[in-house]
Amino acid sequence: MPTVEYEGETIEADIGDNLRQTLLDAGLTPHNGAAQYTNCHGNGICGTCAVEIVRGDVSDPSDKERRRLKLPPHSPDSGLRLSCQLPIEDDLVVRKHAGFWGQKVDRDDR
């Protein structure tokens, strides 16, 4: 059973569980500020659930995820992933960055 470390919490998940839903079910959120209320609810189109996978193996992004991460304020080279499009396959350490979309990656934090 994989675990997800996020904001000081460790959550158990089943292989294949969706990262966004797993966080929400645990009472955590992959959204910053008002994005908790104004998001696409897991459809992969708003980009507000973007997170950094600090440690752990994840699948390659889907075409839908790649398309969204190419649009501002995101960039394809940020290394971020949309938690709503990410199946959990391994133990993960996940970090949320600042900004409405979680896009303000401080390279010094890595």
Rosetta constraint file for C-alpha pairs under 8 A:
AtomPair CA 1 CA 12 HARMONIC 6.64 0.50
AtomPair CA 1 CA 13 HARMONIC 6.15 0.50
AtomPair CA 1 CA 14 HARMONIC 5.60 0.50
AtomPair CA 1 CA 15 HARMONIC 6.79 0.50
AtomPair CA 2 CA 12 HARMONIC 5.99 0.50
AtomPair CA 2 CA 13 HARMONIC 5.53 0.50
AtomPair CA 2 CA 14 HARMONIC 6.33 0.50
AtomPair CA 2 CA 15 HARMONIC 6.62 0.50
AtomPair CA 2 CA 88 HARMONIC 7.48 0.50
AtomPair CA 2 CA 89 HARMONIC 7.01 0.50
AtomPair CA 2 CA 90 HARMONIC 5.30 0.50
AtomPair CA 2 CA 91 HARMONIC 4.66 0.50
AtomPair CA 2 CA 92 HARMONIC 7.65 0.50
AtomPair CA 3 CA 10 HARMONIC 6.40 0.50
AtomPair CA 3 CA 11 HARMONIC 5.38 0.50
AtomPair CA 3 CA 12 HARMONIC 4.44 0.50
AtomPair CA 3 CA 13 HARMONIC 5.85 0.50
AtomPair CA 3 CA 90 HARMONIC 7.37 0.50
AtomPair CA 3 CA 91 HARMONIC 4.75 0.50
AtomPair CA 3 CA 92 HARMONIC 6.30 0.50
AtomPair CA 4 CA 9 HARMONIC 7.97 0.50
AtomPair CA 4 CA 10 HARMONIC 5.53 0.50
AtomPair CA 4 CA 11 HARMONIC 5.07 0.50
AtomPair CA 4 CA 12 HARMONIC 6.41 0.50
AtomPair CA 4 CA 13 HARMONIC 7.33 0.50
AtomPair CA 4 CA 91 HARMONIC 5.84 0.50
AtomPair CA 4 CA 92 HARMONIC 4.75 0.50
AtomPair CA 4 CA 93 HARMONIC 5.83 0.50
AtomPair CA 4 CA 94 HARMONIC 7.08 0.50
AtomPair CA 5 CA 9 HARMONIC 5.59 0.50
AtomPair CA 5 CA 10 HARMONIC 4.46 0.50
AtomPair CA 5 CA 11 HARMONIC 6.44 0.50
AtomPair CA 5 CA 92 HARMONIC 6.19 0.50
AtomPair CA 5 CA 93 HARMONIC 4.69 0.50
AtomPair CA 5 CA 94 HARMONIC 6.07 0.50
AtomPair CA 6 CA 10 HARMONIC 6.48 0.50
AtomPair CA 6 CA 11 HARMONIC 7.99 0.50
AtomPair CA 6 CA 93 HARMONIC 6.33 0.50
AtomPair CA 6 CA 94 HARMONIC 5.27 0.50
AtomPair CA 6 CA 95 HARMONIC 6.35 0.50
AtomPair CA 7 CA 94 HARMONIC 7.99 0.50
AtomPair CA 7 CA 95 HARMONIC 7.20 0.50
AtomPair CA 11 CA 23 HARMONIC 7.93 0.50
AtomPair CA 11 CA 26 HARMONIC 7.18 0.50
AtomPair CA 13 CA 17 HARMONIC 6.49 0.50
AtomPair CA 13 CA 22 HARMONIC 7.00 0.50
AtomPair CA 13 CA 88 HARMONIC 7.48 0.50
AtomPair CA 14 CA 88 HARMONIC 7.37 0.50
AtomPair CA 15 CA 87 HARMONIC 7.53 0.50
AtomPair CA 15 CA 88 HARMONIC 5.55 0.50
AtomPair CA 15 CA 89 HARMONIC 4.99 0.50
AtomPair CA 15 CA 90 HARMONIC 7.30 0.50
AtomPair CA 16 CA 87 HARMONIC 4.91 0.50
AtomPair CA 16 CA 88 HARMONIC 5.12 0.50
AtomPair CA 16 CA 89 HARMONIC 5.93 0.50
AtomPair CA 17 CA 21 HARMONIC 7.72 0.50
AtomPair CA 17 CA 22 HARMONIC 6.83 0.50
AtomPair CA 17 CA 87 HARMONIC 5.41 0.50
AtomPair CA 17 CA 88 HARMONIC 5.39 0.50
AtomPair CA 18 CA 22 HARMONIC 6.06 0.50
AtomPair CA 18 CA 83 HARMONIC 7.38 0.50
AtomPair CA 18 CA 84 HARMONIC 6.47 0.50
AtomPair CA 18 CA 85 HARMONIC 7.03 0.50
AtomPair CA 18 CA 86 HARMONIC 5.76 0.50
AtomPair CA 18 CA 87 HARMONIC 4.60 0.50
AtomPair CA 18 CA 88 HARMONIC 6.08 0.50
AtomPair CA 19 CA 23 HARMONIC 6.23 0.50
AtomPair CA 19 CA 83 HARMONIC 5.22 0.50
AtomPair CA 19 CA 84 HARMONIC 6.28 0.50
AtomPair CA 19 CA 85 HARMONIC 7.67 0.50
AtomPair CA 19 CA 86 HARMONIC 5.68 0.50
AtomPair CA 19 CA 87 HARMONIC 5.99 0.50
AtomPair CA 19 CA 88 HARMONIC 6.01 0.50
AtomPair CA 20 CA 24 HARMONIC 6.26 0.50
AtomPair CA 20 CA 29 HARMONIC 7.58 0.50
AtomPair CA 20 CA 30 HARMONIC 6.48 0.50
AtomPair CA 20 CA 42 HARMONIC 7.40 0.50
AtomPair CA 20 CA 49 HARMONIC 7.38 0.50
AtomPair CA 20 CA 83 HARMONIC 4.77 0.50
AtomPair CA 20 CA 84 HARMONIC 4.78 0.50
AtomPair CA 20 CA 85 HARMONIC 7.88 0.50
AtomPair CA 20 CA 86 HARMONIC 7.66 0.50
AtomPair CA 21 CA 25 HARMONIC 5.94 0.50
AtomPair CA 21 CA 84 HARMONIC 7.20 0.50
AtomPair CA 22 CA 26 HARMONIC 6.31 0.50
AtomPair CA 23 CA 27 HARMONIC 6.53 0.50
AtomPair CA 23 CA 28 HARMONIC 5.02 0.50
AtomPair CA 23 CA 29 HARMONIC 5.86 0.50
AtomPair CA 23 CA 30 HARMONIC 6.99 0.50
AtomPair CA 24 CA 28 HARMONIC 5.08 0.50
AtomPair CA 24 CA 29 HARMONIC 5.44 0.50
AtomPair CA 24 CA 30 HARMONIC 7.76 0.50
AtomPair CA 29 CA 36 HARMONIC 7.19 0.50
AtomPair CA 30 CA 48 HARMONIC 7.80 0.50
AtomPair CA 30 CA 49 HARMONIC 5.01 0.50
AtomPair CA 30 CA 50 HARMONIC 7.21 0.50
AtomPair CA 30 CA 51 HARMONIC 7.12 0.50
AtomPair CA 30 CA 83 HARMONIC 7.17 0.50
AtomPair CA 30 CA 96 HARMONIC 6.75 0.50
AtomPair CA 31 CA 35 HARMONIC 5.42 0.50
AtomPair CA 31 CA 36 HARMONIC 5.15 0.50
AtomPair CA 31 CA 48 HARMONIC 5.91 0.50
AtomPair CA 31 CA 49 HARMONIC 5.21 0.50
AtomPair CA 31 CA 50 HARMONIC 7.91 0.50
AtomPair CA 31 CA 100 HARMONIC 7.64 0.50
AtomPair CA 31 CA 101 HARMONIC 7.33 0.50
AtomPair CA 31 CA 102 HARMONIC 7.40 0.50
AtomPair CA 32 CA 36 HARMONIC 6.35 0.50
AtomPair CA 32 CA 48 HARMONIC 7.63 0.50
AtomPair CA 32 CA 98 HARMONIC 7.35 0.50
AtomPair CA 32 CA 99 HARMONIC 6.99 0.50
AtomPair CA 32 CA 100 HARMONIC 5.65 0.50
AtomPair CA 32 CA 101 HARMONIC 7.10 0.50
AtomPair CA 32 CA 102 HARMONIC 6.83 0.50
AtomPair CA 33 CA 100 HARMONIC 6.78 0.50
AtomPair CA 34 CA 38 HARMONIC 6.25 0.50
AtomPair CA 34 CA 100 HARMONIC 7.64 0.50
AtomPair CA 35 CA 39 HARMONIC 5.58 0.50
AtomPair CA 35 CA 48 HARMONIC 6.30 0.50
AtomPair CA 35 CA 100 HARMONIC 6.44 0.50
AtomPair CA 35 CA 101 HARMONIC 7.58 0.50
AtomPair CA 39 CA 46 HARMONIC 6.15 0.50
AtomPair CA 39 CA 48 HARMONIC 6.51 0.50
AtomPair CA 40 CA 44 HARMONIC 6.95 0.50
AtomPair CA 40 CA 45 HARMONIC 6.34 0.50
AtomPair CA 40 CA 46 HARMONIC 5.62 0.50
AtomPair CA 42 CA 84 HARMONIC 4.79 0.50
AtomPair CA 42 CA 85 HARMONIC 7.34 0.50
AtomPair CA 43 CA 84 HARMONIC 7.06 0.50
AtomPair CA 43 CA 85 HARMONIC 7.95 0.50
AtomPair CA 44 CA 64 HARMONIC 6.75 0.50
AtomPair CA 44 CA 65 HARMONIC 6.28 0.50
AtomPair CA 44 CA 68 HARMONIC 7.20 0.50
AtomPair CA 44 CA 82 HARMONIC 7.07 0.50
AtomPair CA 44 CA 84 HARMONIC 6.26 0.50
AtomPair CA 44 CA 85 HARMONIC 6.36 0.50
AtomPair CA 45 CA 64 HARMONIC 7.91 0.50
AtomPair CA 45 CA 68 HARMONIC 6.18 0.50
AtomPair CA 46 CA 68 HARMONIC 7.48 0.50
AtomPair CA 47 CA 68 HARMONIC 6.50 0.50
AtomPair CA 47 CA 69 HARMONIC 7.15 0.50
AtomPair CA 47 CA 74 HARMONIC 7.97 0.50
AtomPair CA 47 CA 82 HARMONIC 6.46 0.50
AtomPair CA 47 CA 101 HARMONIC 6.06 0.50
AtomPair CA 48 CA 82 HARMONIC 7.86 0.50
AtomPair CA 48 CA 100 HARMONIC 6.55 0.50
AtomPair CA 48 CA 101 HARMONIC 4.00 0.50
AtomPair CA 48 CA 102 HARMONIC 6.48 0.50
AtomPair CA 49 CA 82 HARMONIC 5.51 0.50
AtomPair CA 49 CA 83 HARMONIC 5.61 0.50
AtomPair CA 49 CA 84 HARMONIC 6.74 0.50
AtomPair CA 49 CA 101 HARMONIC 6.59 0.50
AtomPair CA 49 CA 102 HARMONIC 7.06 0.50
AtomPair CA 50 CA 80 HARMONIC 5.88 0.50
AtomPair CA 50 CA 81 HARMONIC 5.23 0.50
AtomPair CA 50 CA 82 HARMONIC 4.34 0.50
AtomPair CA 50 CA 83 HARMONIC 5.98 0.50
AtomPair CA 50 CA 96 HARMONIC 7.30 0.50
AtomPair CA 50 CA 101 HARMONIC 6.38 0.50
AtomPair CA 50 CA 102 HARMONIC 5.70 0.50
AtomPair CA 50 CA 103 HARMONIC 7.08 0.50
AtomPair CA 51 CA 80 HARMONIC 5.35 0.50
AtomPair CA 51 CA 81 HARMONIC 5.42 0.50
AtomPair CA 51 CA 82 HARMONIC 6.29 0.50
AtomPair CA 51 CA 83 HARMONIC 6.41 0.50
AtomPair CA 51 CA 94 HARMONIC 6.64 0.50
AtomPair CA 51 CA 95 HARMONIC 5.77 0.50
AtomPair CA 51 CA 96 HARMONIC 4.90 0.50
AtomPair CA 51 CA 97 HARMONIC 6.91 0.50
AtomPair CA 51 CA 102 HARMONIC 6.67 0.50
AtomPair CA 52 CA 79 HARMONIC 6.63 0.50
AtomPair CA 52 CA 80 HARMONIC 4.78 0.50
AtomPair CA 52 CA 81 HARMONIC 6.21 0.50
AtomPair CA 52 CA 94 HARMONIC 5.73 0.50
AtomPair CA 52 CA 95 HARMONIC 5.11 0.50
AtomPair CA 52 CA 96 HARMONIC 6.31 0.50
AtomPair CA 52 CA 97 HARMONIC 7.68 0.50
AtomPair CA 53 CA 80 HARMONIC 7.19 0.50
AtomPair CA 53 CA 81 HARMONIC 7.32 0.50
AtomPair CA 53 CA 92 HARMONIC 6.89 0.50
AtomPair CA 53 CA 93 HARMONIC 6.05 0.50
AtomPair CA 53 CA 94 HARMONIC 4.76 0.50
AtomPair CA 53 CA 95 HARMONIC 6.52 0.50
AtomPair CA 54 CA 92 HARMONIC 7.43 0.50
AtomPair CA 54 CA 93 HARMONIC 5.29 0.50
AtomPair CA 54 CA 94 HARMONIC 5.61 0.50
AtomPair CA 54 CA 95 HARMONIC 6.69 0.50
AtomPair CA 54 CA 110 HARMONIC 8.00 0.50
AtomPair CA 55 CA 91 HARMONIC 7.85 0.50
AtomPair CA 55 CA 92 HARMONIC 5.52 0.50
AtomPair CA 55 CA 93 HARMONIC 4.97 0.50
AtomPair CA 55 CA 94 HARMONIC 7.26 0.50
AtomPair CA 56 CA 90 HARMONIC 5.96 0.50
AtomPair CA 56 CA 91 HARMONIC 5.59 0.50
AtomPair CA 56 CA 92 HARMONIC 4.58 0.50
AtomPair CA 56 CA 93 HARMONIC 6.61 0.50
AtomPair CA 57 CA 89 HARMONIC 7.07 0.50
AtomPair CA 57 CA 90 HARMONIC 5.84 0.50
AtomPair CA 57 CA 91 HARMONIC 7.64 0.50
AtomPair CA 57 CA 92 HARMONIC 7.37 0.50
AtomPair CA 58 CA 86 HARMONIC 7.56 0.50
AtomPair CA 58 CA 87 HARMONIC 7.58 0.50
AtomPair CA 58 CA 88 HARMONIC 7.10 0.50
AtomPair CA 58 CA 89 HARMONIC 6.42 0.50
AtomPair CA 58 CA 90 HARMONIC 7.14 0.50
AtomPair CA 59 CA 86 HARMONIC 7.52 0.50
AtomPair CA 59 CA 87 HARMONIC 7.55 0.50
AtomPair CA 59 CA 89 HARMONIC 7.86 0.50
AtomPair CA 61 CA 65 HARMONIC 5.73 0.50
AtomPair CA 61 CA 66 HARMONIC 6.05 0.50
AtomPair CA 61 CA 81 HARMONIC 7.53 0.50
AtomPair CA 61 CA 85 HARMONIC 7.77 0.50
AtomPair CA 61 CA 86 HARMONIC 7.75 0.50
AtomPair CA 62 CA 66 HARMONIC 6.18 0.50
AtomPair CA 62 CA 85 HARMONIC 7.59 0.50
AtomPair CA 63 CA 67 HARMONIC 6.10 0.50
AtomPair CA 64 CA 68 HARMONIC 6.44 0.50
AtomPair CA 65 CA 69 HARMONIC 6.19 0.50
AtomPair CA 65 CA 81 HARMONIC 7.68 0.50
AtomPair CA 65 CA 82 HARMONIC 6.66 0.50
AtomPair CA 65 CA 85 HARMONIC 6.68 0.50
AtomPair CA 66 CA 70 HARMONIC 6.26 0.50
AtomPair CA 66 CA 76 HARMONIC 7.21 0.50
AtomPair CA 67 CA 71 HARMONIC 7.02 0.50
AtomPair CA 68 CA 74 HARMONIC 7.87 0.50
AtomPair CA 69 CA 74 HARMONIC 5.27 0.50
AtomPair CA 69 CA 75 HARMONIC 5.64 0.50
AtomPair CA 69 CA 76 HARMONIC 5.47 0.50
AtomPair CA 69 CA 80 HARMONIC 7.93 0.50
AtomPair CA 69 CA 81 HARMONIC 7.83 0.50
AtomPair CA 70 CA 74 HARMONIC 6.19 0.50
AtomPair CA 70 CA 75 HARMONIC 5.05 0.50
AtomPair CA 70 CA 76 HARMONIC 5.08 0.50
AtomPair CA 71 CA 75 HARMONIC 6.47 0.50
AtomPair CA 73 CA 101 HARMONIC 7.60 0.50
AtomPair CA 73 CA 103 HARMONIC 6.75 0.50
AtomPair CA 74 CA 78 HARMONIC 7.16 0.50
AtomPair CA 74 CA 101 HARMONIC 8.00 0.50
AtomPair CA 74 CA 103 HARMONIC 6.01 0.50
AtomPair CA 76 CA 80 HARMONIC 7.98 0.50
AtomPair CA 78 CA 105 HARMONIC 7.47 0.50
AtomPair CA 80 CA 103 HARMONIC 7.84 0.50
AtomPair CA 81 CA 85 HARMONIC 7.89 0.50
AtomPair CA 81 CA 86 HARMONIC 7.43 0.50
AtomPair CA 82 CA 86 HARMONIC 6.50 0.50
AtomPair CA 88 CA 92 HARMONIC 7.85 0.50
AtomPair CA 96 CA 102 HARMONIC 6.07 0.50
AtomPair CA 97 CA 102 HARMONIC 4.63 0.50
AtomPair CA 97 CA 103 HARMONIC 6.31 0.50
AtomPair CA 97 CA 104 HARMONIC 5.83 0.50
AtomPair CA 97 CA 105 HARMONIC 5.81 0.50
AtomPair CA 97 CA 106 HARMONIC 7.90 0.50
AtomPair CA 98 CA 102 HARMONIC 4.90 0.50
AtomPair CA 98 CA 103 HARMONIC 6.51 0.50
AtomPair CA 98 CA 104 HARMONIC 5.16 0.50
AtomPair CA 98 CA 105 HARMONIC 7.20 0.50
AtomPair CA 99 CA 103 HARMONIC 5.75 0.50
AtomPair CA 99 CA 104 HARMONIC 5.54 0.50
AtomPair CA 105 CA 109 HARMONIC 7.76 0.50
AtomPair CA 106 CA 110 HARMONIC 7.36 0.50
